[in-house]
């Protein structure tokens, strides 16, 4: 695909406009707006005119609609607000250190739009103060931990920050010699690609700080191939041209990203663009996520089916759950067992450890899996209070 005409694009979409009020969406009926207002009062709503334009409003099952428009089933009492217990690995305000080599800096609490299944939706609630705009305590922590080679900027979406603010953060991190990789967790290439297309200074910033042996990684978040518009593709092209390594990671979500054909199309298209599919995450049992969750066994088989339709370059991903105890890869399912392995572990003793559990076709999280004799799962609870969602 040829590069876009930058001047024409910038003129047409100088800036995506935020939509914070469901009443401003004419395609929703009055009845829908009344129903969804209750959801919005509990879990924040945010979108923009560009992303809303991708929705096929004639299709009530449209995946883009399901991704950003509230659903009444979010009000079902289900899950926990901090499903992975991030509070237990918070070492300073806005600083998480779970894995030895990697520190997370929560640098803001806003995104260009809000995914309905967000595992950090608590950040968007009134009264939450986990994020800090003063990253100096975090930088000091990193300076004092030479084992930290990777820093992940997250939130919220760091790309909401203005370019001068990002430059200040990049500069300070590049002054710490043992920080080799700066990661940016962002759905901005999908939600608002014009953030990249219209900002030449941002591209210059990436060129300056994404060095030959100290790269910046953009941890993109594309859920569906329909998000790969000509504008998103142009944003990715510009990032790669500026020396940024782009990978993709997203959860498997009911009726959004759980169709094998859709997954395969996304992974293949990304590979053609030079973007590796890095992770597929199991949907966390976060409060409000009942309509989005898929049992592990079902998800595993759908992912394996999608892999059959991809080249080797398109299916280098790992299917994993970001559990309180670590990043656990789901490596196999047979008629009796589910096989898992710690890809990253909170405690070094668990690193790369194998866990074999009895097959449970309703289970959606480690806590619901009973280990086979000889293996250990300290998080298993014989009676779980977390009901599985209706799969209809």
MIFIRO-954547 format. One record per atom (N, C-alpha, C): z, y, x; residue in one letter. Coordinates in steps of 0.02 Angstrom, whole numbers, padded with zeros to 5 digits, always signed. Each point is the difference from the previous one (the first is absolute). Example, Ala and Ser with C-alpha at 12.3 -4.5 7.8 and 13.67 -1.06 7.14 Angstrom:
<pts>
+00390-00284+00660A
+00000+00059-00045A
+00000+00060+00045A
-00036+00053-00018S
+00003+00059+00042S
+00037+00055-00039S
</pts>
This chain:
<pts>
+00000-00060+00042X
+00000+00060-00042X
+00000+00062+00044X
-00043+00048-00015X
-00004+00061+00038X
+00061+00044-00014X
+00022+00039+00050X
+00055+00046-00012X
-00015+00049-00056X
+00052+00021-00035X
-00009+00048-00054X
-00017+00069+00027X
-00032+00039-00041X
-00009+00071+00015X
+00068+00033-00007X
+00031+00018+00056X
+00069+00024-00001X
+00006+00064-00040X
-00049+00045+00006X
+00005+00064-00035X
-00003-00009-00076X
-00047-00043-00023X
-00006-00012-00072X
+00063-00032-00027X
+00026-00049+00036X
+00060-00035-00022X
+00059+00047-00004X
+00008+00041+00051X
+00057+00046+00001X
-00005+00051-00055X
-00062+00019-00018X
-00008+00049-00054X
+00018-00031-00067X
-00022-00062-00010X
+00012-00032-00065X
+00073-00021-00008X
+00031-00024+00053X
+00069-00024-00003X
+00041+00033+00055X
+00010+00064-00005X
+00037+00034+00052X
+00071-00027+00004X
+00028-00017-00057X
+00067-00026-00001X
+00011-00038-00066X
+00023-00062+00006X
+00015-00038-00061X
+00060+00032-00034X
-00003+00006-00065X
+00053+00034-00037X
+00049-00051-00028X
+00063+00012+00011X
+00052-00046-00023X
+00004+00002-00076X
+00015-00057-00029X
+00014-00006-00072X
+00069-00031-00006X
+00048+00038-00025X
+00070-00022-00005X
+00022-00011-00071X
-00042+00018-00048X
+00018-00002-00070X
-00050-00044-00038X
+00025-00051-00033X
-00044-00044-00037X
-00037+00036-00055X
+00028+00054-00025X
-00033+00039-00052X
-00065+00031+00025X
-00008+00004+00066X
-00060+00030+00029X
-00056-00051+00008X
+00011-00062-00024X
-00051-00052+00004X
-00030-00010-00069X
-00057+00030-00015X
-00028-00002-00068X
-00020-00070-00022X
-00011-00046+00047X
-00022-00067-00019X
+00057-00042-00030X
+00062+00022+00009X
+00057-00035-00030X
+00010+00024-00071X
+00013-00046-00046X
+00012+00019-00070X
+00069+00031-00006X
+00011+00035-00056X
+00066+00031-00013X
+00054-00054-00002X
-00015-00056-00030X
+00048-00055-00004X
+00018-00026+00070X
-00051-00008+00043X
+00013-00023+00068X
+00043+00049+00039X
-00014+00063-00008X
+00039+00051+00036X
+00073-00001-00021X
+00013-00011-00065X
+00069-00004-00024X
+00035-00061+00030X
-00034-00057-00002X
+00029-00061+00027X
+00014+00004+00074X
-00048+00028+00037X
+00005+00000+00073X
+00047+00054+00026X
+00016+00048-00042X
+00047+00052+00021X
+00067-00030+00020X
+00022-00053-00035X
+00063-00033+00016X
-00003-00031+00070X
-00058-00029+00016X
-00008-00031+00066X
+00002+00054+00054X
-00036+00054-00012X
-00003+00055+00048X
+00069+00029+00013X
+00043+00001-00050X
+00067+00028+00009X
+00042-00043+00047X
-00016-00065+00003X
+00037-00044+00046X
-00035-00006+00068X
-00065-00010-00001X
-00038-00008+00062X
-00055+00053+00002X
+00001+00040+00051X
-00043+00059+00004X
-00074-00017-00005X
-00037+00045-00029X
-00073-00005-00004X
-00032+00055+00041X
-00052-00018+00037X
-00037+00050+00038X
-00070-00029+00013X
-00051+00041-00011X
-00068-00021+00015X
-00039+00063+00020X
-00066-00007+00006X
-00042+00059+00013X
-00067-00010-00034X
-00035+00054-00009X
-00062-00003-00039X
-00052-00045+00031X
-00003-00003+00066X
-00049-00044+00033X
+00014-00073-00017X
+00062-00022+00010X
+00015-00071-00011X
-00006-00019-00073X
+00021+00045-00045X
-00008-00014-00071X
-00073-00007-00020X
-00044+00033+00037X
-00072-00004-00016X
-00029-00069+00015X
+00036-00041+00037X
-00023-00068+00016X
+00014-00049-00057X
+00040+00020-00048X
+00020-00044-00055X
-00057-00006-00051X
-00011-00062-00023X
-00044-00012-00057X
+00044+00001-00062X
+00002+00057-00035X
+00046+00009-00056X
-00019-00042-00061X
-00060-00028+00001X
-00021-00044-00055X
+00027-00072+00009X
+00029-00012+00058X
+00027-00066+00015X
+00076+00004+00004X
+00036-00025-00050X
+00074+00004+00001X
+00031-00041+00057X
-00039-00046+00029X
+00025-00041+00055X
-00025+00026+00068X
-00027+00060+00001X
-00026+00027+00062X
+00053-00001+00055X
-00014-00028+00059X
+00050-00007+00053X
+00024+00066+00029X
-00044+00050+00004X
+00020+00065+00026X
+00048+00033-00049X
-00013-00007-00064X
+00045+00025-00051X
+00069-00033+00007X
+00001-00066+00007X
+00063-00036+00006X
+00040+00021+00061X
-00037+00022+00052X
+00033+00018+00063X
+00039+00065-00005X
-00024+00048-00039X
+00034+00066-00001X
+00027+00022-00067X
-00026-00029-00055X
+00024+00021-00066X
+00060-00043-00020X
+00055+00030-00021X
+00061-00039-00018X
-00015-00053-00053X
+00043-00051+00000X
-00004-00055-00047X
+00069-00010-00032X
+00002-00011-00065X
+00064-00005-00035X
+00043-00057+00026X
-00032-00053+00028X
+00039-00057+00025X
+00039+00017+00063X
-00014+00057+00030X
+00041+00022+00057X
+00072+00012-00020X
+00012+00010-00065X
+00068+00014-00024X
+00043-00063-00007X
-00031-00059+00007X
+00039-00061-00004X
+00050-00004+00057X
+00061-00021-00016X
+00052-00006+00052X
-00018-00059+00044X
-00021+00015+00059X
-00026-00052+00045X
+00001+00027+00072X
+00025-00040+00046X
-00003+00019+00070X
+00054+00049+00021X
-00005+00021+00063X
+00048+00045+00031X
-00037+00061+00027X
+00033+00056+00001X
-00032+00062+00021X
-00016+00001+00075X
+00040-00037+00040X
-00014-00006+00072X
-00003-00075+00015X
-00056-00030-00019X
-00006-00073+00001X
+00005-00031+00069X
-00016+00038+00052X
+00003-00027+00068X
+00060+00026+00039X
+00047+00031-00036X
+00062+00025+00031X
-00013+00042+00062X
-00044+00050-00008X
-00016+00044+00056X
+00061+00041+00022X
+00046+00008-00045X
+00061+00038+00018X
+00038-00034+00056X
-00007-00067+00007X
+00037-00036+00051X
-00030+00008+00070X
-00061+00025+00005X
-00031+00010+00065X
-00012+00074+00014X
+00032+00043-00040X
-00005+00072+00011X
+00052+00021+00052X
-00025+00023+00057X
+00044+00016+00057X
+00016+00074+00006X
-00042+00041-00029X
+00011+00072-00006X
-00033+00019-00067X
+00014+00060-00024X
-00034+00020-00062X
-00075+00002+00011X
-00036-00038-00041X
-00073-00002+00006X
-00025-00042+00057X
+00042-00042+00030X
-00019-00041+00058X
+00020-00072-00013X
-00048-00046+00002X
+00014-00071-00008X
-00020-00038+00063X
+00043-00046+00020X
-00014-00041+00059X
+00018-00073-00017X
-00050-00036-00022X
+00010-00070-00022X
-00024-00049+00053X
-00058+00015+00031X
-00028-00044+00051X
+00003+00036+00067X
+00017-00038+00052X
+00016+00029+00065X
-00049+00052+00025X
-00065-00013-00004X
-00049+00044+00031X
-00023+00057-00045X
+00021+00000-00064X
-00029+00047-00048X
+00054+00039-00038X
-00009+00066-00002X
+00045+00044-00038X
-00042+00036-00053X
+00029+00007-00060X
-00032+00036-00054X
+00031+00069-00007X
-00042+00051-00005X
+00023+00067-00015X
-00026+00019-00069X
+00046+00011-00047X
-00019+00022-00067X
-00006+00076+00001X
-00061+00025+00006X
-00010+00071+00014X
-00013+00042-00062X
-00011-00032-00057X
-00005+00039-00062X
+00009-00047-00059X
+00004+00029-00060X
+00017-00038-00059X
-00052+00008-00056X
-00062+00016+00019X
-00053+00013-00048X
-00063-00037+00021X
-00040-00021-00049X
-00066-00030+00013X
-00052+00039-00040X
-00063-00012+00016X
-00055+00032-00036X
-00004-00025-00072X
+00026-00060-00011X
+00008-00029-00067X
+00053-00054+00009X
+00027-00024-00055X
+00053-00051+00004X
-00025-00066-00028X
+00001-00052+00043X
-00014-00068-00023X
+00056-00021-00046X
-00017-00029-00058X
+00051-00019-00047X
+00046-00054+00027X
-00024-00041+00047X
+00039-00055+00027X
+00037+00019+00065X
+00003+00063+00016X
+00027+00022+00065X
+00070-00029+00013X
+00010-00027+00059X
+00065-00029+00017X
+00050+00054+00022X
-00025+00062+00011X
+00046+00055+00017X
+00001+00053-00055X
-00011-00020-00062X
-00001+00048-00055X
+00067+00037-00006X
+00052-00027+00031X
+00065+00034-00002X
-00004+00068+00035X
-00046+00007+00048X
-00006+00063+00036X
-00022+00057-00046X
-00035-00018-00053X
-00028+00050-00045X
+00047+00016-00058X
+00060-00029+00002X
+00049+00012-00054X
+00046+00058+00017X
+00021+00034-00051X
+00047+00056+00010X
+00064-00025+00033X
+00022+00037+00049X
+00063-00017+00033X
-00008-00041+00063X
-00060-00028+00013X
-00009-00039+00061X
-00008+00046+00060X
+00036-00014+00053X
-00004+00043+00060X
-00009-00041+00063X
-00036-00056-00004X
-00009-00043+00059X
-00046+00031+00052X
-00049+00039-00024X
-00049+00029+00046X
+00029+00061+00034X
-00020+00011+00062X
+00021+00060+00035X
-00061+00038+00027X
+00003+00066-00004X
-00054+00040+00029X
+00016+00021+00071X
+00060-00016+00022X
+00020+00013+00069X
+00000-00067+00037X
-00053-00013+00038X
-00006-00065+00032X
+00033-00003+00069X
+00032+00054+00021X
+00031+00001+00067X
+00051-00056+00010X
+00044-00013-00049X
+00046-00058+00009X
-00038-00065+00009X
-00056-00009-00035X
-00040-00059+00008X
-00033-00004+00068X
-00024+00057+00024X
-00031+00002+00066X
+00052-00015+00054X
+00059+00025-00008X
+00054-00013+00048X
+00017-00074+00000X
+00002-00030-00059X
+00013-00072-00005X
-00053-00039+00037X
-00063+00018-00010X
-00056-00035+00033X
+00004+00009+00076X
+00016+00061+00022X
+00006+00012+00073X
+00052-00046+00031X
+00052-00015-00037X
+00055-00040+00026X
-00011-00075-00009X
-00058-00019-00027X
-00015-00071-00010X
-00068-00016+00032X
-00001-00013+00064X
-00063-00011+00036X
-00039-00061-00022X
+00032-00044-00040X
-00037-00058-00025X
-00048+00018-00056X
+00006+00061-00026X
-00043+00022-00055X
-00068+00023+00027X
-00052-00039-00016X
-00067+00018+00022X
-00044+00025-00058X
+00022-00014-00061X
-00038+00019-00060X
+00044+00044-00045X
-00029+00055-00024X
+00034+00042-00049X
-00045+00006-00060X
+00026-00018-00058X
-00037+00004-00062X
+00022+00062-00039X
-00046+00045-00012X
+00013+00058-00042X
-00015-00020-00072X
+00050+00008-00043X
-00008-00023-00068X
+00038+00045-00047X
+00012-00022-00060X
+00035+00042-00049X
-00001-00033-00068X
-00030+00033-00050X
-00051+00051-00002X
-00060-00014+00045X
-00046+00046-00002X
-00061-00005+00039X
-00001+00057+00051X
+00003-00017+00065X
+00001+00052+00052X
-00061+00046-00002X
-00057-00025-00027X
-00060+00041+00000X
+00003+00056-00051X
+00053+00003-00040X
+00012+00058-00043X
+00020+00060+00043X
+00030-00013+00057X
+00023+00054+00044X
-00060+00041+00025X
+00011+00063+00010X
-00052+00043+00027X
-00013-00017+00073X
-00060+00013+00023X
-00021-00019+00067X
+00046+00027+00055X
+00022+00063-00002X
+00045+00024+00052X
+00066-00039+00003X
+00025-00022-00058X
+00061-00041-00001X
-00012-00067+00032X
-00057-00030-00014X
-00017-00064+00030X
-00007+00007+00076X
-00031+00055+00021X
-00008+00010+00073X
+00068+00004+00034X
+00047+00033-00030X
+00067+00005+00030X
+00031-00069+00007X
-00009-00042-00051X
+00028-00068+00003X
-00036-00041+00054X
-00067+00002+00001X
-00038-00038+00050X
+00020+00022+00071X
+00004+00065+00011X
+00016+00026+00066X
+00068-00025+00024X
+00049+00002-00045X
+00068-00022+00019X
+00002-00075+00014X
-00038-00039-00038X
-00001-00072+00013X
-00037-00016+00064X
-00053+00036+00016X
-00038-00012+00062X
+00040+00020+00062X
+00052+00039-00009X
+00043+00019+00056X
+00050-00056+00016X
+00004-00051-00042X
+00043-00058+00013X
-00045-00055+00027X
+00005-00013+00065X
-00049-00043+00034X
-00002-00070-00027X
+00057-00028-00022X
-00001-00070-00021X
-00027-00009-00071X
-00016+00054-00035X
-00033-00006-00065X
-00075-00005+00012X
-00027-00059-00009X
-00070-00012+00015X
-00045+00009-00061X
+00026-00018-00059X
-00040+00002-00060X
+00034+00042-00053X
-00038+00046-00030X
+00023+00038-00058X
-00038-00028-00060X
+00036-00025-00048X
-00031-00025-00062X
+00012+00050-00056X
-00049+00006-00044X
+00007+00043-00058X
-00014-00043-00062X
+00051-00010-00041X
-00009-00037-00062X
-00026+00047-00054X
-00062-00011-00023X
-00031+00050-00044X
-00049-00031-00050X
+00004+00021-00062X
-00051-00016-00049X
-00046+00060-00012X
+00007+00051+00042X
-00040+00060-00008X
-00076-00014+00005X
-00024-00045+00043X
-00072-00014+00001X
-00026-00024-00068X
+00043-00031-00040X
-00020-00021-00068X
+00014+00053-00051X
+00060+00030+00003X
+00021+00048-00051X
-00034+00068+00007X
-00010+00023+00061X
-00029+00067+00011X
-00035+00003+00067X
-00059-00030+00006X
-00036-00002+00064X
-00020+00069+00026X
+00001+00050-00043X
-00019+00067+00021X
+00051+00031+00047X
+00060-00029+00002X
+00050+00021+00049X
-00029-00008+00071X
-00042-00050+00010X
-00030-00013+00065X
-00069+00033+00006X
-00039-00002-00053X
-00068+00026+00002X
-00001+00076+00012X
+00047+00036-00029X
-00002+00073+00001X
+00041+00032+00056X
+00032-00040+00043X
+00046+00028+00049X
-00022-00019+00071X
-00041+00042+00030X
-00023-00012+00068X
+00058+00003+00050X
+00049+00041-00014X
+00058+00005+00045X
+00039-00065+00002X
+00003-00034-00057X
+00034-00064-00002X
-00036-00051+00044X
-00066-00001-00004X
-00038-00047+00042X
+00009+00016+00074X
+00002+00064+00016X
+00013+00020+00070X
+00069-00023+00022X
+00047+00002-00046X
+00068-00022+00015X
+00002-00074+00016X
-00036-00040-00039X
-00003-00071+00014X
-00033-00013+00068X
-00053+00036+00015X
-00033-00009+00064X
+00047+00016+00058X
+00042+00049-00010X
+00045+00022+00053X
+00056-00050+00013X
+00025-00031-00053X
+00060-00042+00007X
-00012-00075-00007X
-00060-00021-00021X
-00015-00071+00001X
-00035-00016+00066X
+00039-00022+00047X
-00022-00007+00069X
-00026-00071+00014X
-00035-00007+00055X
-00030-00064+00018X
+00051-00057+00000X
+00059+00013+00027X
+00051-00052+00005X
+00062+00016-00042X
-00006+00049-00044X
+00055+00018-00046X
-00031+00023-00065X
-00019-00048-00041X
-00039+00014-00059X
+00042+00023-00060X
-00034+00036-00044X
+00026+00012-00067X
-00033-00050-00047X
+00041-00033-00040X
-00026-00047-00050X
+00010+00030-00070X
-00053-00002-00040X
+00005+00019-00070X
+00008-00064-00041X
+00059-00010-00027X
+00015-00059-00040X
-00022+00016-00072X
-00065-00010-00012X
-00029+00019-00064X
+00026-00045-00056X
-00009+00024-00061X
+00022-00038-00059X
-00054+00004-00054X
-00049-00044+00007X
-00051-00009-00052X
+00018-00063-00039X
+00004+00005-00066X
+00017-00057-00043X
-00061-00032-00031X
-00054+00038-00009X
-00056-00023-00040X
-00065+00028+00029X
-00054-00039+00000X
-00063+00026+00029X
-00027+00063-00034X
+00020+00013-00062X
-00024+00061-00033X
+00031+00062+00032X
+00052-00008+00039X
+00028+00057+00037X
-00043+00019+00060X
-00045-00045+00020X
-00042+00012+00058X
-00061+00041-00021X
+00012+00061-00021X
-00054+00045-00019X
-00035+00027+00062X
-00054+00037-00012X
-00035+00030+00057X
+00046+00047+00038X
+00048+00031-00035X
+00045+00047+00032X
+00053-00036+00042X
+00027-00055-00027X
+00048-00039+00038X
-00032-00031+00062X
-00062-00022-00007X
-00036-00028+00057X
-00012+00053+00054X
-00014+00061-00023X
-00010+00054+00048X
+00065+00018+00035X
+00056-00001-00037X
+00065+00013+00031X
+00015-00051+00054X
-00013-00064-00014X
+00011-00053+00050X
-00046+00010+00060X
-00063+00017-00013X
-00047+00011+00055X
+00025+00054+00047X
+00024+00055-00029X
+00025+00056+00040X
+00062-00020+00040X
+00044-00039-00031X
+00060-00022+00035X
-00018-00044+00060X
-00044-00048-00011X
-00020-00044+00055X
-00034+00040+00055X
-00043+00046-00020X
-00035+00043+00048X
+00050+00041+00041X
+00056+00017-00029X
+00051+00040+00034X
+00048-00043+00042X
-00014-00065+00003X
+00040-00044+00044X
+00059-00033-00034X
+00004+00005-00067X
+00054-00031-00037X
-00020-00072-00018X
+00047-00046+00011X
-00011-00070-00019X
+00022-00007-00073X
-00046-00022-00042X
+00014-00006-00072X
+00008-00074-00020X
+00054-00016-00032X
+00010-00066-00029X
+00021+00010-00073X
-00001-00054-00038X
+00018+00005-00071X
+00055-00050-00017X
+00046+00022-00042X
+00052-00044-00025X
+00015+00020-00072X
+00009-00050-00043X
+00013+00014-00070X
+00035-00061-00031X
+00036+00010-00055X
+00031-00056-00034X
-00048-00034-00048X
+00014-00062-00017X
-00037-00033-00053X
+00035+00015-00066X
-00036+00034-00044X
+00029+00028-00061X
-00037-00027-00061X
+00038-00021-00049X
-00029-00026-00062X
-00050+00048-00031X
-00060-00024-00013X
-00054+00037-00035X
-00028+00059+00039X
+00020+00006+00064X
-00028+00053+00042X
-00035-00030+00060X
+00037-00042+00037X
-00027-00026+00063X
+00010-00076+00006X
+00002-00036-00057X
+00014-00071+00003X
-00061-00044-00017X
-00058+00029-00008X
-00060-00038-00014X
-00033-00020+00067X
-00011-00065+00012X
-00029-00021+00065X
-00066+00034+00017X
-00043+00010-00050X
-00064+00034+00013X
+00012+00072+00021X
+00047+00033-00032X
+00016+00070+00017X
+00030+00004+00070X
+00046-00045+00016X
+00030+00000+00067X
-00053-00011+00053X
-00043-00049-00012X
-00052-00015+00050X
-00047+00058+00010X
-00019+00032-00055X
-00044+00059+00006X
+00033+00055+00040X
+00064+00012-00013X
+00036+00052+00036X
+00004-00016+00074X
+00021-00061+00017X
+00007-00017+00071X
-00066+00001+00037X
-00053-00025-00033X
-00066+00001+00033X
-00025+00071+00011X
+00005+00042-00052X
-00023+00068+00007X
+00039+00037+00054X
+00065-00011+00003X
+00040+00032+00052X
-00022-00023+00069X
-00014-00064+00007X
-00022-00026+00065X
-00066+00031+00021X
-00045+00013-00048X
-00063+00033+00016X
+00013+00071+00026X
+00053+00032-00025X
+00017+00068+00019X
+00040+00003+00065X
+00019-00058+00027X
+00039-00002+00061X
+00075+00003-00012X
+00021-00019-00061X
+00070+00003-00019X
+00025-00072-00012X
+00050-00021+00039X
+00027-00067-00008X
+00050-00003-00057X
-00004-00051-00043X
+00053-00013-00049X
+00058-00031+00038X
+00055+00036+00002X
+00057-00017+00044X
+00050-00044-00038X
+00024+00023-00057X
+00047-00038-00041X
-00023+00001-00073X
+00018-00054-00035X
+00005+00000-00073X
+00074-00014-00014X
+00033+00045-00033X
+00071-00006-00012X
+00015-00030-00069X
+00050-00042-00002X
+00027-00022-00064X
+00033+00060-00033X
-00012+00010-00065X
+00030+00056-00035X
+00076-00006+00001X
+00033+00052+00023X
+00073-00003+00004X
+00031+00003-00070X
+00057-00033-00009X
+00034+00002-00065X
+00038+00065-00010X
-00038+00055+00000X
+00027+00067-00007X
+00007+00017-00074X
+00051+00036-00017X
+00010+00021-00070X
-00064+00031-00027X
-00019-00020-00060X
-00060+00026-00031X
-00063-00040+00014X
+00004-00050+00044X
-00060-00036+00023X
-00015-00064-00038X
+00034-00011-00056X
-00011-00062-00038X
-00074-00012-00018X
-00036+00051-00024X
-00070-00014-00019X
-00048-00011+00058X
+00024+00009+00062X
-00044-00004+00058X
+00010-00062+00043X
+00056-00033-00009X
+00019-00055+00044X
-00038-00065-00015X
-00015-00037+00053X
-00035-00064-00005X
+00040-00052+00039X
+00011-00060-00028X
+00035-00052+00037X
-00035-00017+00066X
+00039-00021+00049X
-00026-00014+00067X
-00055-00052-00001X
+00010-00055-00036X
-00049-00055+00000X
-00067+00024-00028X
+00003+00036-00056X
-00062+00026-00030X
-00034+00048+00048X
+00039+00045+00030X
-00030+00049+00046X
-00031-00035+00061X
+00035-00049+00027X
-00025-00036+00058X
-00068-00031-00014X
-00006-00035-00056X
-00063-00033-00016X
-00056+00050-00012X
+00015+00056-00030X
-00051+00052-00011X
-00023+00029+00066X
+00046+00011+00046X
-00018+00027+00066X
-00043-00050+00038X
+00019-00064-00002X
-00039-00051+00034X
-00070-00006-00029X
-00006+00007-00066X
-00065-00001-00032X
-00043+00059+00024X
+00032+00058+00005X
-00037+00060+00024X
-00024-00010+00072X
+00040-00033+00041X
-00019-00010+00070X
-00064-00041+00007X
-00012-00044-00048X
-00060-00042+00003X
-00063+00042-00004X
+00006+00061-00026X
-00058+00043-00011X
-00009+00052+00056X
+00039-00008+00054X
+00000+00051+00053X
-00020-00030+00067X
-00027+00042+00043X
-00011-00019+00070X
+00068-00001+00035X
+00000-00025+00060X
+00062-00001+00039X
+00029+00069+00010X
-00044+00049+00009X
+00023+00069+00010X
+00031+00029-00063X
-00021-00026-00058X
+00026+00027-00063X
+00066-00029-00021X
+00021-00055+00031X
+00061-00034-00023X
+00050-00012+00056X
+00010+00051+00041X
+00050-00005+00053X
+00070+00018-00023X
+00008+00012-00064X
+00063+00023-00029X
+00054-00053+00001X
+00061+00024-00009X
+00058-00044-00012X
+00028+00016-00069X
+00015-00052-00038X
+00033+00007-00065X
+00075-00005+00012X
+00036+00053-00015X
+00071+00002+00019X
+00041+00038-00052X
+00064-00012+00002X
+00047+00039-00040X
+00046+00039+00047X
+00011+00064-00017X
+00044+00042+00039X
+00071-00007-00028X
+00033-00052+00022X
+00066-00018-00024X
+00054+00037+00039X
+00059+00003-00029X
+00057+00030+00035X
+00009-00030+00070X
-00013-00064+00008X
+00012-00034+00064X
-00059+00003+00048X
-00058+00023-00024X
-00057+00005+00045X
-00066-00005-00037X
-00054+00003+00038X
-00067-00008-00028X
-00017-00074+00003X
-00003-00031-00058X
-00006-00073-00004X
-00070-00018-00023X
-00036-00035+00043X
-00068-00021-00016X
+00001-00063-00043X
-00040-00002-00053X
-00008-00060-00040X
-00060-00036+00029X
+00013-00056+00034X
-00053-00032+00040X
-00030-00061-00034X
+00033-00026-00054X
-00029-00058-00032X
+00037-00020-00063X
-00036-00034-00045X
+00029-00028-00061X
-00032-00068-00011X
+00041-00052-00011X
-00027-00064-00022X
+00033-00021-00065X
-00008-00061-00021X
+00024-00020-00065X
+00077-00003-00004X
+00034+00000+00058X
+00073-00004+00001X
+00034+00061+00029X
-00032+00033+00047X
+00035+00050+00040X
-00038+00066+00007X
+00038+00052+00018X
-00027+00065+00021X
+00022+00010+00072X
-00047+00016+00043X
+00013+00007+00072X
-00002+00074+00019X
+00053+00022+00032X
+00005+00071+00019X
+00021+00006+00073X
-00015+00057+00029X
+00019+00013+00070X
+00016+00073+00009X
+00053+00014+00037X
+00017+00070+00016X
-00051+00027+00050X
-00041+00046-00024X
-00048+00034+00044X
+00036+00054+00040X
+00043+00037-00034X
+00047+00046+00032X
+00068-00014-00031X
+00053+00004+00039X
+00066-00015-00026X
+00050+00055+00017X
+00044+00012-00047X
+00053+00050+00010X
+00045-00022+00058X
+00014-00065+00004X
+00041-00027+00053X
-00044-00044+00046X
+00005+00012+00064X
-00043-00033+00049X
+00002-00076-00006X
+00058-00027-00019X
+00007-00073-00005X
-00048-00029-00053X
-00021+00041-00048X
-00045-00024-00053X
-00073+00010+00017X
-00016+00035+00053X
-00069+00016+00017X
-00042-00064+00005X
-00055-00003-00037X
-00047-00056-00001X
+00029-00065-00029X
+00057+00005-00032X
+00033-00059-00028X
-00037-00025-00062X
-00007-00066-00005X
-00032-00032-00057X
+00051-00013-00055X
-00020+00012-00062X
+00041-00017-00058X
-00043-00042-00047X
+00026-00058-00019X
-00035-00042-00048X
+00043-00003-00063X
-00030+00017-00056X
+00037+00003-00064X
-00033-00044-00052X
+00039-00021-00048X
-00027-00037-00056X
-00048+00045-00040X
-00056-00029-00019X
-00048+00040-00039X
+00030+00022-00066X
-00008+00063-00015X
+00024+00029-00063X
-00055+00048-00023X
-00038-00021-00051X
-00058+00038-00021X
+00018+00065-00036X
+00063+00010-00015X
+00021+00062-00032X
+00030+00050+00049X
+00016-00022+00059X
+00034+00043+00049X
-00046+00054+00027X
+00028+00060+00006X
-00038+00056+00027X
+00031+00031+00062X
+00057-00030+00023X
+00035+00031+00056X
+00040-00054+00036X
+00017+00011+00063X
+00036-00049+00040X
+00065-00022-00034X
+00033+00046-00033X
+00065-00014-00030X
-00004-00054-00054X
-00060-00015-00024X
-00010-00049-00053X
-00023-00067+00026X
-00005-00008+00065X
-00026-00061+00030X
+00056-00042+00031X
+00007-00061-00023X
+00052-00045+00025X
-00026-00036+00062X
+00035+00004+00057X
-00024-00031+00061X
+00005-00076-00002X
-00047-00033+00033X
+00002-00072+00010X
+00055-00016+00049X
+00031-00059-00006X
+00052-00021+00047X
-00026+00006+00072X
+00042+00030+00042X
-00019+00011+00070X
-00024+00070+00013X
-00013+00039-00053X
-00021+00069+00006X
+00051+00045-00035X
+00000+00063+00017X
+00052+00045-00024X
-00030+00061-00033X
+00026+00018-00057X
-00017+00063-00033X
+00065+00029-00028X
+00030+00045+00038X
+00065+00028-00019X
-00004+00043-00063X
-00061+00018-00020X
-00008+00047-00056X
-00011-00036-00067X
-00008-00067+00003X
-00012-00037-00062X
+00060+00003-00046X
-00014+00014-00063X
+00051+00001-00051X
-00019-00051-00053X
+00045-00046-00014X
-00014-00055-00047X
-00021+00026-00068X
+00034+00053-00023X
-00017+00031-00064X
-00019+00072+00013X
-00063+00014-00010X
-00024+00068+00012X
+00003+00040-00064X
+00022+00062+00004X
+00001+00044-00058X
-00067+00035-00009X
-00045-00010+00047X
-00065+00033-00002X
-00050-00043-00038X
-00017+00015-00062X
-00047-00041-00038X
-00071+00011+00026X
-00041-00051-00002X
-00069+00007+00020X
-00040+00031-00058X
-00050+00040+00015X
-00038+00031-00054X
-00045-00049-00036X
-00017+00018-00061X
-00047-00039-00039X
-00069+00006+00031X
-00033-00055+00015X
-00064+00002+00036X
-00059+00010-00046X
+00012+00005-00065X
-00056+00010-00047X
-00029+00070+00006X
</pts>
